Amino acid sequence: MRPAAALVACIVLGGGPALAVGPRPPGARGGVDTPLGAGARAPRMAAWAASLAPIEVASVYARTSSAPFLLYTPDGAVDDAARAAFERVASGDAEPHSLALRVEQLLVKAAYHFKRTRVVLLSAWRANAGRHGTGEAVDFKVDGVRAATLAAYLRGLPRAGVGVYTHPRTQFVHLDVRGESYHWIDASPPGVHWREWQLRDPRARQRDAAWSPEQDLPRGD
């Protein structure tokens, strides 16, 4: 892994989920079709959106710093320009790629749950890498929160893939968005792929069936 650096953006995310990620037409934002997208307004959500504090997001693969960004307007609408800035942070020094809005939502929801203001991204979009390759996955840490504790919280969210990497030299969480939840643990050291072990949850199917977009918002966390 290359040395960490301080590519930083301050973000506030929320809104409804992206159910699919596809190719982005020239000049268009990809991966997000949601009632809370740009141009939409949700007055009933204004109170929670206006009260959210900025979150610092850093990429371990960056060399330069960026200015703070707010990805959510006070009335609850997603700002596409600010979202694109977040995705530039997530890409490190590589070419930016579109990410699913819902994976960004859940990442930030977790930070608010633990009342933390800094998230470190290890990986987001990667070519030919499963859900990373479709922009539906991130590998990350939340400052001051153990990887096992973070993963335990995320496993309680519906329609999510959650993997926890527990080797002393890894200690991060994989998060992706999917129709049916799947959870696992992996103790592999860096650069080595051991067998991952599925963590079964008898309540996951019930949570997935009861999912609604409002559950992805950081209200009450």
C-alpha positions in Angstrom: 0.0 0.0 0.0 1.3 3.4 -0.8 1.8 5.9 2.0 -1.2 7.6 3.2 -1.7 11.2 2.3 -4.2 13.9 3.1 -6.7 14.2 0.3 -9.6 15.7 2.2 -13.2 16.7 1.6 -16.0 17.6 4.0 -19.2 16.0 3.0 -22.8 15.6 4.1 -24.7 12.9 2.3 -28.2 11.7 2.4 -31.1 10.9 0.2 -32.6 7.8 -1.4 -30.7 4.9 -2.8 -29.5 4.1 -6.2 -30.9 0.7 -7.3 -28.6 0.3 -10.3 -25.3 1.6 -11.6 -24.7 1.7 -15.3 -22.6 3.5 -17.9 -22.6 7.3 -17.6 -23.6 9.1 -20.7 -21.3 12.0 -21.7 -21.9 15.0 -19.5 -24.4 13.1 -17.3 -24.2 11.9 -13.7 -24.3 8.1 -13.5 -25.4 5.6 -11.0 -28.1 7.6 -9.3 -31.9 7.6 -10.0 -33.5 8.8 -6.8 -36.4 11.0 -5.7 -33.9 13.0 -3.7 -31.6 13.7 -6.7 -30.7 17.1 -8.0 -33.7 19.3 -8.6 -35.9 17.3 -6.2 -36.9 18.8 -2.9 -38.0 17.1 0.3 -39.2 19.8 2.7 -40.1 17.2 5.4 -36.5 16.2 5.5 -35.1 19.7 5.7 -34.7 19.6 9.5 -32.3 16.6 9.6 -30.4 17.7 6.5 -29.8 21.2 7.8 -28.5 19.9 11.1 -25.9 17.5 9.8 -22.3 18.4 10.5 -19.6 18.1 7.8 -17.6 14.9 7.6 -13.9 14.8 6.6 -13.2 12.1 4.0 -9.6 11.2 3.2 -8.1 8.9 0.6 -5.0 7.0 1.5 -3.9 7.2 -2.2 -3.9 11.0 -2.6 -1.1 13.5 -2.8 -2.9 16.8 -2.7 -5.6 18.3 -0.6 -9.0 19.5 -1.7 -11.4 22.2 -0.3 -14.3 21.2 1.9 -17.6 20.2 0.2 -21.2 19.9 1.3 -22.9 17.3 -0.8 -26.4 18.0 0.6 -28.3 21.2 0.5 -30.2 22.3 3.6 -33.5 21.3 2.1 -32.4 17.8 1.5 -31.5 17.8 -2.2 -28.3 16.2 -3.6 -25.8 18.6 -5.1 -24.4 16.7 -8.1 -21.3 19.0 -8.4 -20.4 18.4 -4.8 -21.0 14.6 -5.2 -18.6 14.6 -8.1 -16.0 16.2 -5.8 -16.5 13.5 -3.3 -15.9 10.9 -6.0 -12.7 12.6 -6.9 -11.6 12.2 -3.3 -12.6 8.5 -3.4 -10.5 7.9 -6.6 -7.3 9.2 -5.0 -5.0 10.3 -7.8 -6.7 8.1 -10.4 -9.4 9.2 -12.8 -12.7 9.7 -11.0 -15.5 7.2 -11.5 -19.2 7.3 -10.5 -20.2 5.7 -7.3 -23.6 4.5 -6.2 -25.3 7.1 -4.1 -26.6 4.5 -1.6 -23.1 3.3 -0.8 -22.1 6.9 0.0 -25.2 7.3 2.1 -24.4 4.2 4.2 -20.8 5.2 4.7 -21.8 8.6 6.0 -24.7 7.1 8.1 -22.2 5.0 9.9 -19.9 8.0 10.7 -22.9 9.9 12.1 -24.0 6.8 14.1 -20.6 6.8 15.9 -20.5 10.6 16.1 -17.2 10.7 14.2 -16.2 13.4 11.7 -13.4 11.7 9.8 -13.5 8.7 7.4 -10.5 7.2 5.6 -11.1 5.5 2.2 -8.9 2.6 1.2 -10.6 1.7 -2.1 -13.7 2.7 -4.1 -14.0 2.1 -7.8 -11.6 -0.6 -9.2 -11.8 -2.2 -12.6 -12.9 -5.8 -12.8 -13.3 -6.1 -9.1 -16.9 -7.2 -8.4 -19.0 -4.5 -6.9 -16.1 -2.1 -6.8 -16.1 -2.3 -10.6 -19.7 -1.1 -10.7 -19.2 1.7 -8.2 -21.3 -0.1 -5.6 -18.6 -0.7 -3.0 -16.0 1.0 -0.8 -13.4 -0.1 1.6 -13.0 2.3 4.5 -12.3 3.0 8.2 -13.9 5.5 10.6 -11.4 7.2 12.8 -11.7 6.0 16.4 -13.9 3.1 15.7 -12.6 -0.5 15.6 -13.2 -2.4 12.3 -15.2 -5.1 14.1 -17.4 -2.5 15.8 -18.0 -0.7 12.5 -18.8 -3.9 10.7 -21.2 -5.0 13.4 -23.2 -1.8 13.0 -23.3 -2.1 9.2 -24.4 -5.7 9.4 -27.6 -4.3 10.9 -28.5 -2.3 7.8 -30.6 -3.9 5.1 -29.5 -4.8 1.6 -25.8 -4.5 2.3 -22.7 -6.5 1.8 -20.3 -6.2 4.7 -16.9 -7.7 5.0 -14.6 -7.1 7.9 -10.8 -7.6 7.5 -9.3 -8.4 10.8 -5.6 -8.9 10.3 -3.6 -6.5 12.4 -2.2 -4.9 9.2 -5.6 -4.5 7.5 -8.4 -3.6 10.0 -10.9 -2.1 7.6 -14.5 -2.8 6.4 -15.8 -3.5 2.9 -19.3 -2.1 2.3 -21.4 -2.6 -0.8 -25.0 -2.3 -1.7 -27.0 -5.3 -3.1 -30.5 -6.7 -3.1 -29.8 -9.5 -0.6 -27.4 -8.9 2.4 -24.3 -11.0 2.7 -21.7 -10.7 5.4 -18.2 -12.2 5.9 -14.9 -12.1 7.8 -11.4 -12.3 6.3 -8.2 -12.5 8.3 -5.9 -12.4 5.3 -2.7 -10.3 5.6 -2.2 -7.6 3.0 -1.6 -8.9 -0.5 -2.7 -12.5 0.4 -6.1 -14.0 -0.2 -7.2 -16.6 2.3 -10.6 -18.1 2.5 -13.3 -15.7 3.7 -15.9 -17.0 6.2 -19.6 -16.2 5.8 -21.3 -14.7 8.9 -24.9 -15.9 8.8 -27.7 -13.7 10.1 -31.1 -15.3 10.3 -32.8 -11.9 10.4 -31.1 -10.5 7.3 -33.8 -11.6 4.9 -36.6 -10.0 7.0 -34.6 -6.7 7.2 -34.0 -6.8 3.4 -37.7 -7.3 2.7 -38.7 -4.4 5.0 -36.2 -2.0 3.5 -37.3 1.5 2.5 -35.2 4.5 1.2 -35.7 6.4 4.4 -33.7 3.8 6.3 -30.6 4.9 4.5 -30.8 8.5 5.8 -28.8 9.6 8.8 -31.8 10.6 10.8 -31.8 9.6 14.4 -28.2 8.3 14.3 
